[in-house]
Amino acid sequence: MKKYSLKYGETSQDIMIDDQQYDIDVIEPNYVHPDSETISDRIVAQLSHPIGQFQWNTSLTKNPDTKIAIAINDKTRPVPHALLLPPLLNYLLELGFNKEQIIFYIATGTHLPMPSIEFTKIVPENIIQQYKIISHDCDDEDDLQYIGNTSRKSPVWVNKAFYEADLKFVIGNIEPHHFMGFSGGYKSASIGLTGRKTINKNHSLITSPSAKVGIYDENPMRQDVEEIGQMIGIDAALNIILNTEREIVHVLFGSPLSMMEKGVALCRKVYETSIDKKYDLVIASVGGYPKDINFYQAQKALTHASLITKENGTVILCGECREGSGSASFEKFVEQTTSYQDALTQFLSSPFQIGPHKAYQVAKLLEHIKVELVSALPYPLANKLHLQSSTNLQDVFNRIESSLPNAATIAILPKAINTIPKFME
């Protein structure tokens, strides 16, 4: 017997499996060592030598009315703002800007706006005390401005104050994304600081075969994000790439498109993992808090795990989901469905909406695999999602073990949300 430990919220869940009876592979990206240079020095070096066409316009420092807008991620993203923001702010101040000219915008997308009492979850206290911080609300039409449609017909409604700033920056991390291909770059503002109409239309591209993890250039959803960002006029992006231990291994700053071109290549080197077969059972951890803060976020790991699961195989998804489903519209939609097949039918016959799209993603997977959920979700809620649910990983495995084929192949994904499976040719 061998014990495997998977992250679950801020703790872990253990499982014992007979490694003599089953063919077991632990699949995760290789550990990439961070650079020995301090994070602050690496950020300053990047700020001084931007990637692409971005150049610091020092004439703006002479105008006390210059407004600087900085988009930062909300509590659902593991972006280490405490490490990234001080060097950037010091750099801006040294250029001649003052604190009153700088405003932070929390890029919530369709998530609920963060109340000010929660700002300490993502930003150091001293920054909260010295700078203005605004949490975006995608449904507050008074704070949105329409600036036109993309070539894919997404109507672009953007946070008006952010759009009107003279210098616009986005802060974030580049990592695999289950349908956007990769996070990072313009996305923090193109999705995080736009209106619900914009996000709904962009996310309606989810039915494209190219809207998948690891696809960038041919991904219509991701390329729509790039176009939205250009329309907004974002000047530069400061992005990082984390390793499997959430240590910063790469820092990039510059024009968002040039930065992403370099960043995607580096991200592949960190997260792509060679696979030579599919598995009867995949046991996947979302990666712990905050990635498994709710099912809305945890579902991303399910998509990744499904990529290496055999037809009619099983995925056990381990994610705490301490904040429930994470989407009232998601819950409302599934309450009206009787099965995953019904969810598919209703979704495809209705106008696209954020929230129900999660039900669509899960239902598409349930056409091909079985899913067992290990989480803190109440059973009635999990049942609404058309999922089997338990609070204990070992109990789930014990219950389904008899249904596994002899000499079953089992994959353990300790960090499923950050694993890009690459099948060997």
N, C-alpha and C positions, 0 to 999 in steps of 0.2 A: 504494500500500500504506500502511496505517496501523497503528501499534503501539498495543496496549492492554495495560495492566499491571494484574494482579489480585493482591490479597493472598493469600499462601499461607504459613500458619504465621507466622513472624516475618520472612519474606522476601516475594518475589513471583514470579509467573510471567508472562512476556510472550508475546503472540501477535500475529502480523502477519496482517492480513486486507485483501483488495483492496476498498477502500471504493467503488471505481467499479463493481464487479461486483455488490455486495450492498447492500441497503437496511439500514443499520446504525443502531440507536438505543442510546445509553447511558442506562440508566434507574437513577436513584438519587434519594433524597430531596434536596430543596434544602438547602444548607448554612444552618444557623441559628446566628447569632452568639451566643456566651455573653454574659451580662450583665457589665458592667464591674465590678460590685461583687464583692468577694472571696467565695469559696465559704464561708469561715468566717462572714463577716458575714451571708450569705444564709441559712445554716443557723440561726444564732442568731435571726435575725428570724423564721424559721418556727417555731422552738421556742417563742418568746415569744408567738406568735399562731397557735395550732393551727387547722387546718381542722376543722370539725364540732364534735362535742360533747365532745371530750377536754379536760379541764382538769387541770392539775397539782395533785395532792393533797399539799399541803405537810405535812399531818399525818403522812404516812408518813416524812418525814425525821426525825421525833422518835423513831422506833422503830428501835433499832439492829438489830433482827431482820428488818427489811424486806428482801426479796430482789428484786433487779432482774434480769430475764432479757432478753438482747438476741440475737435471731436474725440471723446474718449468712450470706451466701452462700458456697459453696465455690469451689474454684479454676476451675470451669467457667464462672463468670459474671464478666463484666468490671466488677464493682462497685468503685469507687475507695474502698475502706474507709479508706485512709490519709488521705483528705480528709474523709470523713464522720464517722468515729469521734471524733477529737480534740475537735471542737466539742460533740458530744453529751456526751461524758464530762465535759468542763469544765463544761458546763451542769448536769449531774447533781451534780457535786461542789460547785458554787456554791449549789445548792439545799440542800445539807446532807448528802447521801449520802456514803458513803465507798467506797473501792475494793473493800473486802472484801464489800460488799453486791452488787456487780455481777458477773455471770457471762455470758460469751459462749457461744452455742451455734451451731456450724457446721451449717447446714441442708443436709444432703447428700442428702435424699430417699432414692432407691434406689442412689445412687452409693456407692462404697466410702467408709467413714469415712476422714478425712484423718489420717495420722499426725502427731504433734506436730512432727516435723522439717520438715513442709511448711507449717506455720502462717505462716511468713514470706512465703509466696506471696500471702497475702491480708490479713495484718495486720502493722502496723509492729512492729518488734522491741521498742520500749519498752512497747507495750501488752501484748505477750506476756509480758514480764517482770513486769508489775504487776497483771495481771488473770488470773483463771481462765478457761480456754477448754476447752470440751468439744465433741468432734466426734460428731454424732449417728450412731446405728446403727439403721436401720429394722428390723433382724432381732433386736435384743437385747430380747426380750420382758420381761426383768426390769426394764428401764428405761422400759417403756411403760405407760400407764394407759388403760383403756377408759372413755370418757365418754358413750357413747351412739351412736345412728345419726342420720344426716342424713335429710331428707325423701326423698332419692334412694337411701336405704338404704346409704349408705357407713358402715361401722363405724369410729368414730373412736378410734384408738389413737394417743396423743400422748406425746411425751417427758415423762415424769413430773415431772422436776425443773423443766423449763420451765413446765409447766402449773401447778405449785404456787407459782410465784413471785408476788409481790404486784403487781409492775409488769412487763408483758410488751410488748416492742417488737420490731418487725421492720424490718430494713434491706434495701433492695434498689433495683432500677431498674425502671422501667416501659418496656417495649418490646414490639413485636409478638411474638406467640407462635403457632406454626404450628397448634396445635389448642386451646390454652387461650384464644385470642383476644388476650390481653395478659398479660404477666408483671406482677409487682409486688404491693403490698398484702399481704393475708393469705397469699398463696401461699408466701412464704418459710418460714412455719411450717406452714400447712395441708398442704403437700406435703413441704417440707424437713425438718420435725420430727415427722412421723407415721410409723406403722408400715407395713409392706409391704401388709398387708390393706387399710388405708385407701387407700393409693395405687393399688393394683390396682383396687379398686371404683370410685374416682373416674375413673381412666383408662379404665375399660371403657366410659365414656360417649363414647369417641373415635369410635364408629360413628355418632353423631348427625350429621345434615347441618349442624347449627349449630355443631359443634365445629371452628371454622375461625379462621384468622388474621383479626383485625380485628373479630370478633363478640364482644361483651361481655354485654349484657343478656340476649340469647336463647341464650347458650352454656351448656348444662347443666353442662358440666365446670367452667367458671369460676364459675358460681353455686353449685355444690356446694362449691368452694373457699371462697367467701364464707361459706357456712353453717358449714363446719368451723372457720374462723377465729373466728366468733362464739361457737361452742361452747367453743373453747379459752379465749376471753376475752382476746384480744389487745387491749391498750389503745390503741396508736398505731403508726403506720408512718412511718418516715423514708425517703422514696424520691426518686430523682433521674431525670431524663430526659437522655440523652446525645444529642448531635448525631452527624453522620456521621463526625466526627473524634474521637469519644469524649470530647468536652468537655461539661461539665455546663451545660445550658441552662435547666433548671428544677429547683428544690428544693421538695419538698412534705412537710409534716409534719402529722399529726393523726389523727383517727379513720379507720381503714382504708377504710371504705366511702365516706365523704365525700372522702377523699384520692384514691381511685381514680376517683370520678366526675369530679373535676377533672382528674386526671392522664391519664385515657384521652382526654379531649378535647384536651389539650395534646399528647399522644403522636401523635394523628392528624395534627395540624398539622405535626409534625416529620417523620413517616415516610410518610404517604400520598402516593402518586405517581400522577398521572393517566396512564392508558393508553388508546389509541384502537384497538388491534388486538392480535391474538395473533401469535406468531412461529414460523417454521419451526425456528429454532435459538436456544436461550437459553444463553449462556455466563455462569455464575454463580459468583462467589466467595462463600464463607461469610462472609468478612470478616477472615480472619486469626486468629491466636492471641489469646485462648483459645477463641474460638467454633468453631474447627476442630480442637480438641484431640483429638477422636475422632469416629468416624462417628456415634455416638449423638447428638452435638451437631450435627454437620455436616448431618445429614439434614434438619434444620429448614429450611435454605436451599433444599434440593431441593423441598420442598413449596411454598415461595414462588415459586420459578422455574417450577414446573409450572403455576401459575395463569395465566401468560401464554404458554404453549406450545400450539401447534396440536395437534389430534388427530393422533397418529402422528409428531409432531415430536420433536426431540431436545433434551435438556438436557446440557450438559457442566458438571459440578459440580467446582469447584476448591477442595479443602480438604485440608490436610496429613494430619490424623488420625494424629499422631505416637504416640498411645497406643492405636492399633488401633481395634477396634470400640467399645470403651467399655462393653461389657456381655457378660459370660460367658453369661447366659441367652439373649441375642439370638443369639450364635454357636451355642450348643447347639441352639436351635430350627432355625436355617437349615441346620445340618448334616443334619437329618433330612428336609429337603425337597429335591425334585428339580427344582423350577421355581418361578417366582413364583406360578403358578396353584395349585401344590400348597401353597405357603405360605399363600395365601388360604384354601384349603379347610381346612387343618389348624388355622389360627388361629380361624376362625369356628366350628369344631366342638369346640373345647377350652375349658376354663375360662380366663378372661382372666388374663394374666400380663404384668407389666412386663418389657421386654426383647423378647419376641416381638411386642409391639405395634409395634415399629419395623419388623419384617419385614412386618407387615400394611400399614403406611403405604407402604412402598416398593412392595410388590406392587400396591396399589391404583393407584399412579402408573404402574407398568409396564403396566397394562391399557390405558393411553392414550398413553404417550410412551415413547421410548427414552432410556436414561440412560448417559452415559459419565462415569466417575469419574477425576479427576486427583488422586492422593494418594500417600502413602507406605505405604498398605496393601499387604501382600504379595499377589501375584496369587492364590494359593490362597484367601486369606480373601475377597478381593473376589469371586472366582468363587462362593464359598459364598453370598454376598449376592445372587447372580444379576445382577451388574453387570460391564460391561466396565471395565477399569481400566488406567491408565498413569501414569507419573510425570511426563510432560511434556505441557503444554497444547498446544503447537504441533503435536506429533506426533499428538495425538488429532484436532485440527482437520484436519490434512493427510489423515488416514486416512478421515475421514467426508465430506470436502468433495465428493467425486464423487457422493455420494448426495443432496446438497442440490438442490432444484429451481432452475431458472434464475431469476435475480433474487431469490434467497431473502431473506426478512426475518430479520434477526439482532438479538437484544437482548443487550446486555452489562449484567450486574448486578454492579457492583463490591462491593455490600454487600447481598446478597440477603436475608440473615437479618433485616435491618432495613428492608426495603422492603415496604410494604403497597400492592399494586396496586389502583388504583381506576379502573374502566372508566368512561370518559366516556359520558354518556347522550345 
